[in-house]
Amino acid sequence: MIRAALLLAGALAAAPSAVPAATLPHAGPPSISGPWLAQIQVGALDVPFRFGLSVRAGKVSGWFFNGRQRIVSASGTYEAGHLVLNYPAYARRLDAVLEADGTLRGAYAPTAPGSAAQPYAFQARRDTPPAADAPAGDAPLIAGLWLVPVHSPKTDEKAWRLIVRQSGPRVSAAILRVDGDTGALTGSWRNGRLLLSHFDGARPAVIDVTAAPGGTLRLLVHEERGPDTVLTAYRLRVAAAKGLPQPANPALHTRVSDPEQVFRFSFPDLEGHLVSSTDGGFRGNVLLVDVAGSWCPNCHDEAPFLEALYRKYHRRGLQIVTLAFEKRDQLEDPVELRAFVKEFGITYPVLIAGTPDELHAKIPQAVDLDAFPTTFFVGRDGRVRAVHAGFAGAATGVFNTRLERAFTAEIERLLREPAAPWRTAAARHSVL
């Protein structure tokens, strides 16, 4: 009886007049438009996150969040309580059913036949106005920059940055590595514990944070597979006093073995046409070579910025090319890469270079190339003039701003240089 009364009250609230819902001849299921609190299950890990839905004029869409950024579905349907949302850039589909108790339940699963990726169980409930926040005095103040020592397999990476913003008990954070960031981790302090989580269609993350002795933070990083990892975050002044190692410099992490050698590549584009660094369109121009993959979340962060640079500077002589290293099952029919190109409106060439495990064999001139994405800045004479590992996305705040300014400044510097002939002697060293 109570449930029936609640359903009736909801129908009355949605009706344009005071006519009881029962008298409406075509009353349908309740609208699902609006904010939701969702959760996926990744292995044994439950990842909570915010989610949004809209059903208007026959158009159905749903979006994940990365901070303020929305990652919106390419298409969708909602019929008789059955929701389907397509995310081709991630090669996944959300398929869920609205149950009688108001829960959306289903799976966020790969769409590629035979994909090795695992489906994630999905559920969501309406996001209701939050209860009053805990008093600000009950929440430890942790806003600012922290250094997190780590044992990384990447050369010269001994520490990460933890970037924290805070408003009372509410916290938004990101961990910045040499290859990029975690996306915006969000959560609130409750009873001395902060649970930070993130899911934007990819890179699920859950971190338990507690205040530790000595003004440090204890980070319990929950892993999808294997045991959880415990890390310690230090205020920068404390880290400096202890002589702790600093994060790797992404502008120095990767280099080329011979800076005097012309940078070379030759791979097919999405139509199967061979595109080479020796082609006339590249010679004598400034060239950004972007090593990326459609499966890489940080590459998704970088792609719209590169497209904006291309549109701004192309007429002045800037060329950009992406060398995409894709999963093996995508090489014959790169549907995920095509969706990636469409998602971000990429108009510069995108080439299929191989699989991630072929990275060093396909780009033998690079040293310590172990980050996706990595960007090579090539001058008009064909030589690599700078290399930048990773991409610090919007969730990193000032680090994203600095990176975009540095990319722009380097491009403008190279564009100002006079046209120069390629170093043909160096060009004989090796060809891929």
C-alpha positions as CSV (number, residue, x, y, z in Angstrom):
1,M,0.0,0.0,0.0
2,I,2.8,2.4,0.9
3,R,4.6,1.7,-2.3
4,A,1.5,2.2,-4.4
5,A,0.9,5.5,-2.6
6,L,4.4,6.7,-3.4
7,L,4.0,5.8,-7.0
8,L,0.8,7.7,-7.2
9,A,2.3,10.7,-5.6
10,G,5.2,10.7,-8.1
11,A,2.8,10.5,-11.0
12,L,0.7,13.4,-9.6
13,A,3.8,15.5,-9.2
14,A,4.8,14.9,-12.9
15,A,1.3,15.6,-14.3
16,P,0.6,19.0,-15.8
17,S,-2.6,19.3,-13.9
18,A,-4.3,17.9,-10.8
19,V,-5.9,15.0,-12.8
20,P,-5.1,11.7,-11.1
21,A,-2.5,9.7,-13.0
22,A,-4.8,6.7,-13.1
23,T,-7.2,8.6,-15.3
24,L,-4.5,9.4,-17.9
25,P,-4.9,7.0,-20.8
26,H,-1.2,6.7,-21.7
27,A,0.7,7.2,-18.5
28,G,4.2,5.7,-19.0
29,P,7.1,4.7,-16.7
30,P,8.6,7.5,-14.5
31,S,11.1,9.7,-16.2
32,I,14.7,8.8,-15.6
33,S,16.1,12.2,-16.5
34,G,18.3,13.8,-13.9
35,P,21.3,13.0,-11.6
36,W,22.0,9.5,-10.4
37,L,24.4,7.9,-7.9
38,A,25.9,4.9,-9.6
39,Q,28.3,2.1,-8.9
40,I,30.2,-0.5,-11.0
41,Q,31.8,-3.7,-9.8
42,V,35.4,-4.1,-11.1
43,G,36.5,-7.5,-9.9
44,A,36.0,-7.4,-6.2
45,L,36.1,-3.6,-6.2
46,D,33.0,-1.4,-5.9
47,V,33.5,2.0,-7.6
48,P,30.9,4.7,-6.8
49,F,30.5,7.7,-9.1
50,R,28.0,10.3,-10.3
51,F,26.0,9.7,-13.5
52,G,23.5,11.8,-15.5
53,L,20.6,10.8,-17.8
54,S,18.4,12.7,-20.2
55,V,15.4,11.5,-22.1
56,R,13.9,14.3,-24.2
57,A,12.0,14.4,-27.5
58,G,13.0,10.9,-28.2
59,K,16.7,11.5,-27.6
60,V,18.3,9.4,-24.9
61,S,21.8,10.2,-23.5
62,G,23.8,9.4,-20.4
63,W,27.1,10.8,-19.2
64,F,29.9,10.1,-16.9
65,F,31.8,12.9,-15.1
66,N,35.5,13.7,-15.0
67,G,35.3,16.7,-12.7
68,R,33.2,19.2,-14.6
69,Q,33.7,17.5,-17.9
70,R,30.9,15.3,-19.2
71,I,31.6,12.1,-21.2
72,V,28.3,11.7,-23.1
73,S,27.0,8.6,-24.9
74,A,27.0,8.6,-28.7
75,S,23.5,7.2,-28.9
76,G,20.9,5.5,-26.7
77,T,17.4,4.1,-26.3
78,Y,15.0,3.8,-23.4
79,E,11.9,1.7,-24.0
80,A,9.7,0.1,-21.4
81,G,12.2,0.6,-18.6
82,H,15.1,-0.8,-20.7
83,L,18.0,1.6,-21.0
84,V,20.8,1.2,-23.6
85,L,23.6,3.7,-24.0
86,N,26.5,3.4,-26.4
87,Y,30.1,4.6,-25.8
88,P,31.9,3.6,-29.0
89,A,35.1,5.6,-28.1
90,Y,35.5,3.1,-25.2
91,A,34.0,0.2,-27.2
92,R,31.4,-0.3,-24.4
93,R,27.7,-0.3,-23.9
94,L,25.6,0.3,-20.8
95,D,22.6,-2.0,-20.7
96,A,20.3,-1.6,-17.7
97,V,16.7,-2.1,-16.6
98,L,14.7,0.1,-14.3
99,E,13.5,-2.2,-11.5
100,A,10.4,-1.8,-9.4
101,D,12.3,-0.2,-6.5
102,G,13.7,2.5,-8.7
103,T,17.1,0.9,-9.2
104,L,18.8,0.8,-12.6
105,R,20.6,-2.5,-12.8
106,G,22.6,-4.0,-15.6
107,A,26.1,-4.1,-17.1
108,Y,28.7,-1.8,-18.7
109,A,30.2,-4.3,-21.1
110,P,32.6,-4.4,-24.1
111,T,30.9,-4.4,-27.6
112,A,33.8,-6.0,-29.6
113,P,33.2,-9.7,-30.3
114,G,35.7,-11.8,-28.4
115,S,37.0,-8.8,-26.4
116,A,39.3,-9.7,-23.5
117,A,37.9,-6.8,-21.5
118,Q,35.6,-7.7,-18.7
119,P,32.0,-6.5,-18.2
120,Y,31.3,-4.4,-15.1
121,A,28.1,-4.9,-13.1
122,F,26.3,-1.6,-12.9
123,Q,23.6,-0.2,-10.6
124,A,22.3,3.3,-9.9
125,R,19.8,5.1,-7.8
126,R,18.4,8.6,-7.9
127,D,20.7,11.2,-6.5
128,T,18.8,12.8,-3.7
129,P,19.8,16.1,-2.0
130,P,22.6,15.3,0.4
131,A,22.2,15.4,4.1
132,A,23.8,18.4,5.8
133,D,27.6,18.2,5.4
134,A,29.6,17.4,8.4
135,P,30.9,20.5,10.1
136,A,34.0,21.8,8.4
137,G,35.9,21.5,11.7
138,D,35.4,17.8,11.7
139,A,37.2,17.4,8.3
140,P,41.0,17.5,8.2
141,L,42.2,20.3,5.9
142,I,44.3,18.6,3.2
143,A,44.0,21.0,0.2
144,G,47.2,21.7,-1.7
145,L,50.1,19.7,-3.2
146,W,51.4,16.5,-1.8
147,L,54.3,14.2,-2.8
148,V,53.8,10.4,-2.9
149,P,56.9,8.2,-3.1
150,V,56.4,5.1,-5.2
151,H,58.3,2.2,-6.7
152,S,57.6,2.5,-10.4
153,P,58.9,0.4,-13.2
154,K,59.3,3.6,-15.3
155,T,62.8,5.0,-15.5
156,D,63.4,8.0,-13.1
157,E,59.8,7.9,-11.7
158,K,60.2,7.8,-8.0
159,A,57.2,9.9,-6.8
160,W,53.8,11.1,-7.9
161,R,52.0,14.3,-7.1
162,L,48.7,14.3,-5.2
163,I,46.7,17.5,-6.1
164,V,43.8,18.2,-3.7
165,R,41.0,20.8,-3.6
166,Q,38.7,21.0,-0.7
167,S,35.5,22.8,0.4
168,G,34.6,21.8,3.9
169,P,34.3,18.1,4.0
170,R,34.1,17.8,0.2
171,V,37.3,16.9,-1.7
172,S,38.3,16.7,-5.3
173,A,41.8,15.3,-6.1
174,A,44.0,13.8,-8.8
175,I,47.2,11.8,-8.8
176,L,49.6,12.9,-11.5
177,R,52.1,10.4,-12.8
178,V,54.7,10.9,-15.5
179,D,52.2,9.3,-18.0
180,G,49.2,11.3,-16.9
181,D,46.6,11.5,-14.2
182,T,43.8,9.5,-12.6
183,G,41.0,11.9,-13.6
184,A,39.1,13.7,-10.9
185,L,38.7,11.7,-7.7
186,T,35.9,12.9,-5.6
187,G,34.5,12.2,-2.1
188,S,33.8,13.6,1.4
189,W,35.2,13.2,4.8
190,R,33.0,11.2,7.1
191,N,34.1,10.0,10.6
192,G,37.7,10.7,9.9
193,R,37.8,8.8,6.6
194,L,37.8,10.1,3.1
195,L,36.7,7.7,0.3
196,L,37.9,9.1,-3.1
197,S,36.6,7.4,-6.3
198,H,36.5,8.0,-10.0
199,F,34.9,6.5,-13.1
200,D,34.5,8.4,-16.4
201,G,33.8,5.4,-18.6
202,A,37.4,4.2,-18.1
203,R,40.1,4.2,-15.4
204,P,38.1,3.1,-12.4
205,A,39.7,4.1,-9.1
206,V,39.0,3.9,-5.4
207,I,41.3,5.3,-2.7
208,D,40.8,5.4,1.1
209,V,42.5,8.4,2.7
210,T,43.1,8.9,6.4
211,A,45.1,11.4,8.3
212,A,48.4,9.9,9.6
213,P,51.0,10.9,12.1
214,G,53.4,13.7,11.2
215,G,50.9,15.5,9.1
216,T,51.0,12.8,6.4
217,L,48.2,11.0,4.6
218,R,47.8,7.3,4.4
219,L,46.5,6.3,1.0
220,L,45.0,2.8,0.6
221,V,44.8,2.3,-3.1
222,H,42.3,-0.5,-3.9
223,E,43.5,-2.5,-6.9
224,E,41.3,-4.3,-9.4
225,R,43.5,-7.3,-9.3
226,G,45.9,-8.3,-6.5
227,P,46.5,-6.8,-3.1
228,D,45.7,-3.2,-2.2
229,T,48.6,-0.8,-2.1
230,V,49.4,1.5,0.8
231,L,51.2,4.8,0.0
232,T,52.1,7.8,2.1
233,A,51.6,11.4,1.0
234,Y,53.8,14.2,2.3
235,R,53.4,17.9,2.3
236,L,56.0,19.4,-0.1
237,R,58.0,21.1,2.7
238,V,58.1,17.8,4.7
239,A,59.2,15.9,1.6
240,A,62.0,18.4,0.9
241,A,63.2,18.3,4.5
242,K,63.3,14.5,4.3
243,G,65.2,14.6,1.0
244,L,62.5,12.5,-0.7
245,P,62.9,12.0,-4.5
246,Q,60.9,14.4,-6.7
247,P,58.5,13.4,-9.5
248,A,59.9,12.7,-12.9
249,N,60.0,15.6,-15.3
250,P,57.8,14.7,-18.3
251,A,59.8,17.0,-20.5
252,L,63.0,15.0,-19.8
253,H,61.6,11.5,-19.3
254,T,61.8,10.4,-22.9
255,R,64.4,11.3,-25.5
256,V,65.8,10.2,-28.8
257,S,69.1,8.3,-29.2
258,D,70.5,10.6,-31.8
259,P,69.1,14.2,-31.8
260,E,70.8,14.9,-35.1
261,Q,68.9,12.1,-36.8
262,V,65.7,12.8,-38.8
263,F,62.7,11.3,-37.0
264,R,61.1,8.7,-39.3
265,F,57.9,6.7,-39.4
266,S,55.9,4.9,-42.1
267,F,52.5,3.4,-41.2
268,P,49.0,2.9,-42.8
269,D,46.1,5.3,-42.1
270,L,42.6,4.1,-41.4
271,E,42.0,3.7,-45.2
272,G,45.1,1.6,-45.6
273,H,47.2,4.2,-47.3
274,L,50.8,4.3,-46.3
275,V,51.8,7.7,-44.7
276,S,55.5,8.4,-44.1
277,S,57.5,11.2,-42.5
278,T,59.2,11.7,-45.9
279,D,55.9,12.7,-47.5
280,G,55.8,16.2,-48.9
281,G,53.2,17.5,-46.5
282,F,55.5,17.0,-43.5
283,R,58.8,18.1,-45.0
284,G,59.7,21.7,-44.1
285,N,56.8,22.0,-41.6
286,V,56.7,21.8,-37.8
287,L,55.4,18.3,-36.8
288,L,53.9,17.0,-33.6
289,V,54.1,13.2,-33.5
290,D,51.6,11.9,-31.0
291,V,52.1,8.3,-29.7
292,A,48.8,7.2,-28.4
293,G,46.0,4.6,-28.3
294,S,42.2,4.7,-28.4
295,W,42.2,2.5,-25.2
296,C,44.2,5.2,-23.3
297,P,42.2,7.6,-21.1
298,N,44.9,10.2,-20.9
299,C,45.0,10.1,-24.8
300,H,41.3,11.0,-24.6
301,D,42.2,13.9,-22.5
302,E,44.9,15.1,-24.9
303,A,43.1,14.6,-28.2
304,P,40.8,17.7,-28.1
305,F,43.7,19.9,-27.2
306,L,45.8,18.6,-30.1
307,E,42.9,19.1,-32.5
308,A,42.5,22.7,-31.2
309,L,46.3,23.3,-31.8
310,Y,46.0,21.9,-35.3
311,R,43.1,24.1,-36.2
312,K,44.9,27.2,-34.8
313,Y,48.4,26.7,-36.3
314,H,47.9,24.4,-39.4
315,R,47.9,27.4,-41.8
316,R,51.2,28.6,-40.3
317,G,52.9,25.3,-41.0
318,L,51.9,22.9,-38.1
319,Q,51.3,19.3,-38.9
320,I,50.1,16.7,-36.4
321,V,50.1,12.9,-36.8
322,T,49.0,10.3,-34.3
323,L,50.8,6.9,-34.3
324,A,48.1,4.7,-32.7
325,F,49.1,1.5,-30.9
326,E,46.0,-0.6,-30.6
327,K,44.9,-3.8,-29.1
328,R,45.6,-6.8,-31.4
329,D,42.0,-7.6,-32.1
330,Q,41.6,-4.1,-33.5
331,L,44.3,-4.2,-36.1
332,E,42.3,-5.6,-38.9
333,D,39.2,-3.6,-38.2
334,P,40.0,-0.7,-35.9
335,V,36.4,0.2,-34.9
336,E,37.6,1.7,-31.6
337,L,40.1,3.9,-33.2
338,R,37.5,5.1,-35.8
339,A,35.2,5.9,-32.9
340,F,38.0,7.8,-31.1
341,V,38.6,9.9,-34.2
342,K,34.9,10.7,-34.6
343,E,34.5,11.4,-30.8
344,F,37.0,14.2,-30.9
345,G,36.6,15.4,-34.4
346,I,40.2,14.7,-35.3
347,T,41.1,16.1,-38.7
348,Y,44.9,15.4,-38.8
349,P,46.2,12.0,-39.9
350,V,45.8,9.0,-37.5
351,L,48.0,6.0,-38.4
352,I,47.9,2.4,-37.2
353,A,51.4,1.7,-35.9
354,G,50.9,-1.6,-34.2
355,T,50.2,-3.0,-30.7
356,P,51.4,-1.5,-27.4
357,D,54.0,-4.3,-26.9
358,E,55.5,-3.3,-30.3
359,L,56.2,0.3,-29.2
360,H,59.9,0.1,-29.0
361,A,60.3,-2.0,-32.1
362,K,58.2,0.4,-34.2
363,I,59.8,3.6,-32.8
364,P,63.5,2.5,-32.3
365,Q,64.8,6.1,-32.2
366,A,63.1,6.7,-28.8
367,V,64.7,6.0,-25.5
368,D,62.6,5.4,-22.3
369,L,59.4,5.6,-24.4
370,D,57.0,4.0,-21.9
371,A,54.1,6.5,-21.5
372,F,50.8,6.9,-23.4
373,P,50.6,9.5,-24.7
374,T,54.0,10.8,-25.6
375,T,54.4,13.8,-27.9
376,F,57.5,14.4,-30.1
377,F,58.1,18.0,-31.3
378,V,59.8,17.9,-34.7
379,G,61.4,21.0,-36.3
380,R,61.3,22.0,-39.9
381,D,64.5,20.2,-40.5
382,G,63.0,16.8,-39.4
383,R,64.9,16.6,-36.1
384,V,63.2,16.0,-32.7
385,R,63.6,19.2,-30.7
386,A,61.6,18.2,-27.6
387,V,59.6,15.3,-26.2
388,H,56.9,15.3,-23.6
389,A,55.7,12.2,-21.8
390,G,52.1,11.8,-20.7
391,F,49.3,14.4,-20.5
392,A,48.1,16.2,-17.4
393,G,44.4,16.6,-17.9
394,A,42.0,19.2,-16.6
395,A,41.7,17.4,-13.2
396,T,45.3,18.5,-12.4
397,G,44.4,22.2,-12.5
398,V,47.6,24.3,-12.8
399,F,49.6,21.4,-14.2
400,N,47.2,21.2,-17.1
401,T,47.4,24.9,-17.7
402,R,51.2,24.9,-17.6
403,L,51.4,21.9,-20.0
404,E,49.1,23.6,-22.5
405,R,51.1,26.8,-22.3
406,A,54.4,24.9,-22.8
407,F,53.0,23.0,-25.8
408,T,51.8,26.2,-27.4
409,A,55.1,28.1,-26.7
410,E,57.2,25.3,-28.2
411,I,55.0,25.2,-31.3
412,E,55.2,28.9,-31.8
413,R,59.0,28.8,-31.2
414,L,59.5,26.2,-33.9
415,L,57.1,27.9,-36.3
416,R,59.3,31.1,-36.0
417,E,62.3,29.2,-37.2
418,P,63.1,29.6,-40.9
419,A,62.5,26.7,-43.2
420,A,65.5,24.4,-43.3
421,P,66.5,21.4,-45.5
422,W,66.2,18.0,-44.0
423,R,69.5,16.6,-42.8
424,T,69.8,14.0,-45.6
425,A,73.0,12.5,-44.3
426,A,71.4,11.8,-40.9
427,A,68.3,10.4,-42.8
428,R,70.3,7.4,-43.9
429,H,70.7,6.0,-40.4
430,S,67.6,3.8,-40.3
431,V,64.2,3.4,-41.7
432,L,61.3,1.7,-39.9
